[in-house]
Amino acid sequence: MSAPAGAIWGRVEQQDFRSRVRGTLLGAAVGDALGAPVDGLDLDGIQEGYGAEGIADFAFAYGRRGAVTHITQLTLFTVDGLIRAQVRRDTGAWHPPTDLHRAYLRWAATQRDWGPDERRKDDGWLAREEWLYARRDPARSLLLGFGDEHMGTLDAPKSPGEIGPEATARSAPFGLLVGWEPQLVVQLAVECAAQTHGHPVAYLSAGAYAVIVHGLARGETLDGAVQRALALLAARPGHQPVSDALQHALGAVRQGMPTPVRVEELAGDGSAEGVLAAAVYCALVGEDFRHGLCLAVNQDGPSGATAALTGGLLGALHGETALPPAWLAELEGRPTLLELADDFAMEMTQGPALHGPAGSSPGWLARYPRA
C-alpha cells in the first residue's frame, strides 16, 4: 500500500507506487492500442477480420502495430498537468483544474501543428515529443472543448449534452494522487471532465473511474474500490445512472462465465457510464491482464475506450509486472510513457526535494515550467 499524505516514503513504498503508476499508464495505453484497429466495428466485424476468437493481439492501425489513439495522448497530458500543478503550487497559485486545462490546450496544439514550436519555452518536455503530433480520431467534443482558451466549469460546462466516455478515458491519472482524500480526487476529475463533457453522466463517470483507480493504487481490492466510489457518488446530483451501471457490473460477475454479450449489455449505447461498467466487469472477471483486455475489446461497443479503462484498472491493481512483455515491446510511445510515469512518481514522493521555497532543481523546472 502506498504511503499516505504526510508520511515518509520508504524504499518499498516508493517502488510499489512507481510500479502502480507505470502499470496504470502502460495498461491504459496497451488497452487503447489493442482496441485501436477494431474501434467502431461490431463483434461480427471483428470476428470477420480476426477470426472466431476475435482480436487477441496488436494489429495494424495508423500504419503500425501497437499504435495508440487520442485516449493515450490526453492521458499523458493529464499527468503532465498534474505535475505542473504541483510545481506551480510553490508560487502560491493553486488551482489544478486551470493547470490541467493548460495541459489539454498543449494537447490541442499537437492536433493542429505539424510539430513542436521551439518558441514556446514554457511548454515543457512532453509537448516537444514529436510522435504526439498526430491526429488519432479525437472525438468532436474534445476538439470543441479545447478549441479555444475558455475553460468549461461545472457551473458553465462545455458540451452540456455530451455523454461519451472520452473524459472518463483520460482520468486514470487523477486516481494516482494517493495522498489526496478520495472526495478531492472525485472533485478534481469531475471538474476537469466538465471542460469537454458537461453532462452529469459523463463527468460523474470520470470521477468514479478516478476514485476507483485511487483505491487500487492505495492497495484496495477492486470490489472495495467500486463500493467506495458508489458511496461518494451517492451525494452528487445526477449520480443514479452511473451508480446503477456500477451496481449492474458488480451483479454481472455472479451471472456465470463472461461472454461478449454480457460486456455488450453493460456497455449499452457506449455512453460513459456503460463503458465504465463494462471495464469494471472485465477487470473483475478477467483471469489475467490479457484475458481482461480481450474481453473488453471483443464486443459491439467502443472497444478502445473500454479496453483503455480496463487496462488502467488492472495496471493500478497489479502493477507493471502484470502486463504482457510482448505487448509492451510493440507499444507506441512506451519510452515517453515510462519517463512520464517515473517523473510523476518522483514528484509525488519527493516533490519538496525537487522544488520549493528552500531551492529548486533547474532541470526539473525546465521539464515542468511554473509559467
N, C-alpha and C positions, 0 to 999 in steps of 0.2 A: 504494500500500500504506500502511496506517495506521502511525503511529509506535508502536513497541513500548514496554513499560513502562519508565519512567525516561528516555525520550528527550524531546527538546524538540520540541513540535508546531509545525511551520511552518504558514504560512497554507494552502499547498496540501494538506498532510496533514489539517489540520482540515476543510477544505472537502470533501475526499474522504470522510472519516469521517462527516461530517454527512450527506452525500448517501446513504451506505450505510445509516446509521441510519434516515433518512427512508424510503429505499427498502424496507428490511426491514419497518418497521411499517406503512407505507401499502400495500405489496404484499400483506402478510398480510391486512390489512383488506379490500382490494379482492377478494381471493380468497374471503374469508369472505362478503362481500356478494354476489358473483356466484353463489355456491352456496346462499345462504340460501333463495331461492324454491323450489329443487328438492331440497333435502336430504331424504332419505327416499324419493325417487322412484327407480325403476329407469330404465334408458335408454329403454325403451318409453314409460314415463310422461312422461319429459322430452320426447321427440320428439312425443308426442301433444299436449302443451301448447305446445310452442315450435317445432315444425317438424322436418323431416328432419335438419337440421344440429344440432338441439338448442338449448340456450340459449347465446346469444353476446353478450348484453348484459344490463345490470341489468334486473331485473323487480321487480314489487311483492312485498314481504314485510314483515310487521309494519306495513302501512299506508303504505309509501313505497317508492320505488326507492332502491337503494343502502344498504339497512338492513344493519347488522352484527348478529352474534349474541354469545352469551356468550364465544366464542373471542376476539373483539377486546376485549371488556370485560376479560377476565382478562389478556390480553397487555399492556394498558395498566397494569393494577395490578402486573404483573411489573416493568415499567420503573420505576414509582413505588417499588416495594420495593427495587430495586437502587440507586436514587439515595439513598433513605433509609438504606440500609446504609452507603453511603459517608460520608454526613453523620454518622451515629452513631459511626463509627469514631473521630472526634475525642474521644469520651467514654471511649475505652478499651474499649468494648463492640464486639466484632467477631464476630458470628455471623450471617452473611447469611441462612441458612435461617429464622431467627426473624424477621428483618425482612420477608422475603418472606411468611411466614405471616401476619404482622400486616397486610400489604398485602392478602392474599387475604381476610382477615376483613373488611377495609373493603369489598371487592367483595361479600362475602356480605351486608353490611348494605344494599347497593343492591338486593338481591333481596328484602329483607323490608320496607324502609321506603318511605314514599311519596316522600321527598325528603331532601335533606341535613339533618343535625341540627347547627345552628349552635352548640350547646353543646359539641360535640366539637371543641375548638380544635386538638387535635393531629392531626386527620385529614389536614391538608394540602389543597392546592387541588383535586387530582383528585377526591377524594371529595365535593367540592361542585359538581361538574359535573352539573346536573340531568338531562341527557339519558341519563346512565348508569343512572338509576333506572328500569330497565325489565327485566323478566324475558324473556329471549330463549332459551327452551327449554334451560336448562342441564341437563346430564346429572345423574342422581340421585347419581352418585359425587361430583360437585362439591358438591352441597348437603349430602351426608353428611360429606364430608371437612372442609368449612369450617362445619359446623353447630354446632360448639362451640369452646371455646378450646384444646382438646387438639390438639397438633401431631403428626401422623404422622411417623415417622422410618424409616430403613432397618431398624433393629432391631425397630421396632414400627409398621409402616406402616398407614395407613388403607386399607380395602378391599383386602386382600391378594390377592384373586382377580380384581381389575379389570384388564382388558387393553385397554380402549378408548383412542382417540387423543387424548382431551381434554387430558391433561397435556402430551403432546408439542406440541399445537397452541398452548399458551401459552408455549413455551420458547424461541422465537427470540431474545428479548432477552438471554438468558444468553450467546449467541454474540457479542453486541456488546461483550463485555468483552475487547476486543482486547489489552489489556495483561496479561491473565492467561495463564498457561500452559494449553495445551489440556486437560490432565488435570484441572486445577482447574475448568475450565468444565464438563466432563462431571460431575464430582463434585457441583457445586452444582445443576446441572439435575436430576440423579438424586435428590438429597436432597429437593429441592422437589417433584418429581413424586410421591414417596412419600407426600406429605401427602394425596393423594387416590387415587393409583393404586399399589397395593402389589405388583403382580405384576412380576417382573423384565422381562418383555416390554414392559410399559408404561413403567417408569421408565428402562430402558436405551434405549428408542426416544427418549425425551425427551433423554437425554444425547447420543445420536448426532446427533439433529437440531441440538441446540445447538452441538456442536462442528463440524458441517458449516457452519453459519452463521458460526461463528467463523473458519474457514478462508477463506470467501468474503469476509468483512469485512476480512480481512488481505491480500486480493489473490490468493488461490489460485484455481485452476480448480475447477470443481465435482467433476470426477473425482478430482483430487488431494485435495480436502477429504473426499470419501467414503472414499478409501483411508486417510487419517489416522484417520477415525472407526473404520474396521474394525480398525486396529492398536490403538487404545485400547480398543475393546470386547473384544478377544481375552483380556485379562487378567481380565475380570469374570465371575463365575459367572452362568450362565443366559443368556449372550450369544448362543448359537448361533442361535435363531430370528431375532433381529434381524440378525445378521451374514449369515445365509443370505438374508434378504429383500433386504438391500442388494446382495449379490452378484448376486442374481436381477435386480435393477433394472439393474445395470451390463451384465449379459449381454443383457437385452432390447433394449438400444439397438442391438445388432448384428443384430437379427432382422427388419429391414425397416421399412416405413412404420409409424408409430404408429397404432394403432386403439383404439377403446373396449374391445375385447375384451382387448387386451394390458394396458391400465390396470386392467381388472377382475380379470384374473388376478393381477396384483401386489397389488392391494388386498385380495383374498381375502375373508375374512369381516368386514372392517372393523376388525380389531384394530390396535393401534398400529403394529406393525412392517410390516404390509401397507400401511397408509395412508402411512407414511413412505416405503416403497419406491416406491409409485405416484407420490408427489410428486417424489422424486428423478428418476424416469424422465421425468415430464412436464417438469421443469426442464431435463433433459439434451437432450431431443428437440424441445422447443418452438422454433419458428423465431423467435419473439419473445415478449414478455410475454403478449400477448393469446392467441396460439396455445397457449402452455403452459397458461394457465388454462382455456381452453375444453376442452383435452384432460382436464384434471383434473376438471372439473365433469361432463362428459357421459359418465357411466358408471353402473354399477349400484350402486357402493359409496357411502360417505359423501362426498357432493360438497363440502360446506362445509369439512370438515377437510382433505380432500385439496387443495382449491384454496388454502386458507389457508397450508398448508405450502409449496405450490408458489410462491405469491406471495412468501412470506418469503425463500425461496431465491433467486428471480430478482431481488428487490429488493436483497438483500445483494450479489449478483453484479454487477449493473449500475448500482445507484444509482437515485435517484428519477426521473432523466430518462427511464428506460425505461418508466415507467408511462403508460398512455394518459390524456391530459389530460381527455377526456370522462368517463371513469370517476371520476377524482379529483374532478371538479366536482360529481358527484352523491353522493359517498361520505359517509355519515352520520358525524358526529364528526370530519371532516377537520381543523378548526381545533385541536381538542384533541390529535389525533394529532401534528400538526406541532409544537405547543407542547411536548408532552412529549418528542418526538424531539429537538428542539433543546436542551431542558433536559438530557437525557441526554448529548448530545454535549458540551455545555458542562461538565457535571460531570466527564466522563471525561477531558477535555483541559485544563480549567482549575480543577479542584476545589480545589487549595490556595489559589487566589486568592479563592475564594468562602467558604471556611470552614476553620478550623484554629486551632492554638494562638496564632498571632500576631494573630488577629482574624477576625471573620466578618461576612458581609453579612446584616443583619437581614431584608432582603427574601427572601433565599434560604432562611433558616431558617424564615420564615413559610410559605413554599411547601412546604418539606420539613423539618418539625419533628424535632428529635432525640428527643423523647419517644416 
